[in-house]
């Protein structure tokens, strides 16, 4: 498994994405939609999806870089043992990684904990 950091691995398999879309809880914002579910592991798993509605390949790769940087910034605030998929919306191109990281650390983490009933 490829690791993003010490606490996070990347989700590669399509069945894991589909399983999380079906069974995970959804937290939305204007810039991203986050699907989250407990995974019974000692680390988090992260998947990033950027569709063609966001733009051409250059814009999609930029969006992925913004999401990865924001996740690294907010990783310490996210509880361990979660599968997380972050889906970019077309408005992702209007936000910086710092702003997105602040959102992830703040209200997104609170909403994920509430959806999963984690204290």
C-alpha positions in Angstrom: 0.0 0.0 0.0 1.2 3.5 -0.8 1.2 5.8 2.1 0.4 9.5 1.9 1.7 10.0 5.5 2.2 7.9 8.5 -1.5 7.9 9.4 -3.0 7.6 5.9 -3.0 5.2 3.0 -4.5 5.6 -0.5 -7.6 3.8 -1.6 -7.0 2.3 -5.0 -9.7 -0.3 -5.6 -12.9 0.6 -7.3 -14.9 -1.7 -5.1 -13.7 0.3 -2.0 -14.9 3.5 -3.7 -18.3 2.0 -4.6 -18.7 0.5 -1.1 -18.0 3.9 0.5 -20.4 5.7 -1.9 -23.1 3.3 -1.0 -22.6 2.8 2.7 -20.7 5.9 3.8 -22.0 9.1 5.3 -21.9 12.2 3.2 -20.7 15.7 4.2 -21.0 18.4 1.6 -19.7 21.9 1.0 -19.6 24.2 -2.0 -16.1 23.0 -2.9 -16.0 19.3 -2.0 -18.2 16.4 -1.0 -16.7 14.0 1.6 -17.9 10.4 2.0 -16.7 8.9 5.3 -17.1 5.5 7.1 -15.3 3.7 9.9 -12.8 1.1 8.7 -11.7 -0.8 11.9 -8.0 -0.1 11.1 -5.4 1.9 13.0 -5.0 4.3 10.1 -7.1 6.3 7.7 -7.6 5.5 4.0 -8.0 8.4 1.5 -9.4 8.5 -2.0 -9.7 11.6 -4.2 -12.1 11.9 -7.1 -12.2 14.8 -9.6 -14.7 14.5 -12.5 -14.6 16.0 -15.9 -17.1 18.7 -14.9 -14.2 20.4 -13.0 -12.4 21.0 -16.2 -9.6 19.7 -18.4 -6.7 17.5 -17.2 -4.6 20.5 -16.0 -7.5 21.8 -13.9 -8.3 18.3 -12.5 -4.7 17.7 -11.5 -4.6 21.2 -9.9 -7.7 20.3 -7.9 -6.2 17.0 -6.7 -3.0 18.9 -5.6 -5.2 21.4 -3.6 -7.1 18.6 -2.0 -4.0 16.6 -1.0 -2.3 19.7 0.5 -5.5 20.6 2.4 -5.7 17.0 3.7 -2.1 17.0 4.9 -2.8 20.3 6.7 -5.9 18.9 8.4 -4.8 15.3 9.0 -3.9 15.7 12.7 -7.5 16.9 13.4 -9.1 13.9 11.7 -9.7 10.9 13.9 -8.0 7.6 13.0 -9.9 4.5 11.7 -11.8 6.2 8.8 -12.2 5.6 5.1 -12.5 9.0 3.4 -13.3 9.9 -0.2 -13.1 13.5 -1.2 -15.0 14.4 -4.4 -14.2 17.8 -5.9 -17.0 20.1 -7.3 -16.3 22.6 -10.0 -16.0 25.4 -7.4 -12.8 23.8 -6.1 -10.8 25.9 -8.6 -11.9 29.0 -6.7 -10.3 28.1 -3.3 -6.8 27.7 -2.1 -5.4 24.7 -0.3 -5.1 26.8 2.9 -8.8 27.7 2.9 -9.8 24.2 2.1 -7.5 22.9 4.9 -9.1 25.3 7.4 -12.6 24.0 6.3 -11.4 20.4 6.7 -9.9 21.0 10.2 -13.0 23.0 11.4 -16.5 22.3 10.4 -15.9 19.3 8.2 -14.3 17.3 11.0 -17.1 18.3 13.3 -19.7 17.2 10.8 -17.9 13.9 10.1 -17.8 13.1 13.8 -21.5 13.9 14.2 -22.4 11.8 11.2 -20.4 8.8 12.5 -21.3 9.5 16.2 -17.7 9.8 17.2 -16.9 11.8 20.3 
